């Protein structure tokens, strides 16, 4: 006799979790397990401040290390023998972005729209936002836009209504899509985070999500209507600095630029149709920004100081670049295989700085003369290329 489909489904869940199907717990409510091999698990990003480094990764794992201190007697050991301390984390979702705001305050973002905050330099974390709260704002914003569009349509003349049909249908579809997404659950990841000070910050992610806080993460506001992204393309990376310049890198080769700390934005078309994963900014002798956007397939585009158009640089790597950082007068990029590519001092030529390949890489941070790379099998270090 055939087993009922429901029993088969529960059996499969039990196999995948190691627990009976009814024992499933939401990873947004399930603390990360303190794992002896946490430093050898997949790490998805890394950030540094001074000598302190944080890595974030799968199943809510956050690791902390002081690179100026000797190996601790307690902690988890990476593949190089370095000891890291695993933080106490209230969720077990994959974590994708991390940033130090001050020596003691840090923020992390991840799957299911989660935002975590630490006030003790990354030793412990609290959840301050998640995809459930995000969905509520996304649905409310889509409904307001649909209702406003419907009101304008109803008040318009018949001849004008024909011109408005497409916009109304798009607004209705966007609302229905937002509702469907909310019913599915908090499944939309956040991918990057930046704070200009301890109070004011932003997070960005999939499907055009961008939220702003002005009270240190206690409350978050959806500000998607400030950006020209009608097709809800993903936002992959976020950059900001103390001049008010902010950059969002995303799908379809789009870069969004703000010069007033996110109050207003303009969309910049680069001429590229693939993913950008991040941006890095250098400045010329007069302090004007030179922007590099990097991403899929080794693509790097440059927007010179005062330039109106982007210029594609000839890259010696065809692997996707996952991070770019300023190193002295040069910009250093790392690709997903761990190879390093650098600009020359003019910022117009890319050259291979290290062709050595390693385990897949997801991010890069600098501590003194050392690079810390996140990726498969946990963090690893390399000397800065000369």
N, C-alpha and C positions, 0 to 999 in steps of 0.2 A: 504494500500500500504506500502511495506517495506521501511524503511528509507535507504538512501544510506550509505554505510559503512563509508565513509569519515565523514559524518555528525555525525554518532554515535561516531566515534573516537574523534572528536572535543568536543562533548558533555561530554564524559568521562574525557577528559583533563580538561574541564571547571569545572566539579565536583571536581576533585582532587586538583585543584589549587585555586578554588574560583574565578577564572578569566576566561574570554573568552579564547578559545584555542589560538587565535592569539596573546594574551598578554604575552605569556611565555617569560621569560628572563633567559638567561644563568646564573646559580648560580656563575660562575666564574666572572661575571660582576655585580652581584646584591649584594649590601652591606648587611651585616647581620642586621636584624631588632633589634632595641633596645627594648627588651622585659621585661615587669615588672616581669615575672617569669623566667628570664634567669638563675638564680641560682638554679632553680629546674628542669632544663632541663637535658637531658643526657649529662654527661661529659665523654670524652673518654680518657683523659690523664691529667697528672698534673706534674708540676715541681716546685722546690723551689730554691731560692738563698738567703741566710741569712734569714730574716724574711718575704721575699716577695714570694708569691705563684701565679702561673698562672695555670688556668685550661682551657682546650680546649674541644670542643664537637660538638654537632649537629648544623647544619645550620649556621656554622661560629661563634658560640658563644665563646668568650674568656672572662674570668673573672679574675680580679686581686684583691689581698688583701694583706695588710700589717698586719701580725699577731702580731706585736709589738704595733700596734696602737689601740686605742679604736674604737668602731663601728662608722663608718661615718654616718652623717645625711642623706647623699644621696647615692643611689646605689640600688642594688637588694638584697633581703634577702633570705638566704638559709633556709633549714628546721631546722637548729639549732639556727636561729636568727642572724647569722653573716651576715654582710653587705659586699657585693662585688661590685666592680665597673666593669661594662661591657665595654669592649674596643670597639673602632671604628674599624671595620674590613671590608675590601673592597669586600669580597666574602661571599657566604652563603652555601658553601659546608661543609660537615662534616670534622672536623679537628681531626687528629689522634696522632700527636706527637708534643712535645714542649720542648725547652731547652733554659735556660739562658746561654749566652756566657760571658757576663760581667754584672755588676750591671745595665747597661742601655740597652744592646743589647740582643735581644732574637730572636729565629727563631721558626716557626711553620710549619708543613707539614700536608697535608690532601688529600682528594679525588680530583679526576681530576688533579692529579699531582701538586697541588698547593704548593708553598713555600712562606711564609710570613715573613717579617722582621720588627722588632720594634727597635727604637733607644731611646725610652723613657720609658724603663722598662715595656713595655707591654700595655701602655695606648692607643696607636694607631699603626696601622700596614699598610704596603704597600706590594703589591704583587710583588715578584721579579722573579718568575718562575711559569710555569704551564704546564699542560699536552699537550697543543698545541705545545709548544716549545720542550717538551720532545719527542713527537711523531716524530717531524722533525729529531731529532738526532737518534732516534731508527731506523727509516726507512733508513736514510743515512748510518748508520753503517751496517745494514743488507744488503743493496745493495752493499756496498764495499766488504763485506765478500763473497757475491754470485759472484760478478764479479771476485774477486781474485781466487776463487775456480774454476770458469769457465775457466779462463786463464790457470791455472795449468792443468786442465783436457784437454784442447785443445792442450797443448804442450806435453802431456804425450804420451807414446807409447800405442798402442791398448791394450797390455797385462796389462799395469798399469791402464788404464782407467776403466777396470772392477772393480779393487779394490777401485777406487775413486767414483764409482757411488753413493754409499750410502751417502757419505759426500756431494757430489754435490746436490743430491736430498734434503738433510737436509738443505743446505744453501738456495736453491730455496724456500723451504717451509717456512723457517724462514723469508725470505724477503716478501713473499706473506702474511704471517701472520701479519707482521709489517704494511704492507700497509693496510690490512683489519682493523686492530686496529685503525690506523690513520683515516680511513674513518668513523669509528664508532664514533670517537670523543675522547676528553681527559678523558677517563674513567678509567685510571689505577691509583689507589691511591698510594701515598707515605705514608710510615708508621712510619719512625723514622728519627732522625736527630742528628748529633753530630758535634761540632766545636772544633778544638784544640786551636784556637785563634779567634780574631775578623775577620780575613780575610779568613782562610782556614777551610773548612767544607765539610761534606758529607751528602747526603740524600739517603735513600734506600726505596724500596717498592716492589710492586707486579711485577711478571713476570721478575725478575732479574734486575730491575732498580737500578742503582747506579750512582749518579751524584756527581761531585766534583766542588767546587768553590775555587778560590785563591784570590778573590777580594771582599770579604764580601758579596757575593750573587748577585753581579751585573751580572755575567756570570756563566754558569754551563756547565760542560763537562761530557758527558756519558763515563764512564770508565768500562763498563760491560766486555770488552775483557780482563781485568786483572784477572777475576775470572773464575774458572772452573765450569760453570753452563750451559752446552749445552742445557738442557731441560727447561731453563728459570723458575726455581723454585722461589717462592716468598722469599723475604728477609723481615722478620718481625721485627727484632730488631737490633740496632747498639750500640756498646760500644766503647769508646776510652779513653785513659788517656795520661798523659804527658810523658810517657816512649816510646811512639811510638806504643804501643799495640792497635790494633783495632780488634774487633770481630763482625761478622755478624751472627745472628741466623735466621734459616729459615726452609723451608719445608724439608721433607724427612730426618729429623734428622741431617741436615748439619750445621756445624759451619765453618765459613771462618775466617782465622787468618792472620793478618798482623802485622809485628813487625817494620815497617818503615813508619808509617803514611799513609798507603794505597797505597804505590808505588808498592808493590807486595803482593800477597795473596796465601795462600795454603788452600785447602779444607780438613777439618778434619772429618772423618767418626766416628760417635759416637756409632753406633750399634743400633740406634733408628730410626724408620721410620716415626714418626709423626712430628707434628709442634713443634719447639722451638720458644718461644715468646721473649726471651731475655737472656742475660748473665749478671753475676755479678762477679767481680774479687776481691779476697782478696790476701794478700801477706804474705809470711812466714818471719821468722826472718832475712833472707838474702835478702829479697826484691823480691824473685821469685814469679811469679803469680800462684795462684790457681784459676781455672776457674770453675764456676758453670753455667750450661745451664739448663733453666727451661722452661716448656711448658705444652702442652696438657695433660689432665688426671693425673695431679699431678706428672708428670715426672721431676726428677732432676738428671742430670748427672754431674760428677765431673772429672776434669782433674787436677791431682796433679802437684806440681812443678816438672818440669823435666820429667813427665810421658809421655809415648807414647800412652797410651790407656785410654779411658774414662771408668768410673765406675759408674753404676747406684746406686743411694742411695735409701734406703727403705723409702718411703714417707708415713706419716700418713694421707695425704689427697689425694683423687682421683679426686679432682676438678682441673681444669687447673690453673696453676700459671700465674699471669699477671704481677708481678713485683718482683724483688729481690733487696735488698739494704744492704750494710754493716752497721751494728750497733755495734760499738765497736769491739770485737773479734768475733762476730757472723755475719752470713748472715741471714737476715729476708726475708721471702717470704710471699706474700699475694695471696690467691686464689680468684677465681671469686665470691665466696660467702662471702668474707671478713674474712675468717679464716686465722690465722697467724701460720706459721711454721718456726722454727729457726734451724740453725745448732748448735751443741755443740761447745765448744772451740777448739776441734780437727778438726772441719770442715768435719767430716766423718759420723756423725749421725744427722738425722733430727728428731725433736720432735715438738709436737703441743704446740705452745705458747699461742694460744687463739682459742677455738673451737666455739666461738660465731659467729652466722651467721647474715648477714644483707642484705641490698639491693645489687644487683649485682655490683661488683667492676671491674674497668678497669685499675687502676693505683694507685701509691702510692708515696708520697713525705714526707720528714721529715722536721719539723720546731721545733727546740729545742727538747722538750720531747713529741712532738705531731706528730702523723701521720695524713696526709691529704690524704683522699682516693677520687678518682674520680669514677663516676659510675652513676647508675640509680638515677634519682631525684637530680642530682647535687652533689657537694662535701660534705663530712662529715669528722669529726675528731674523732680520738681515741687516748688515751694515749699510749705511747710506752710500750710494755710489759717489765716487770722486769725479 
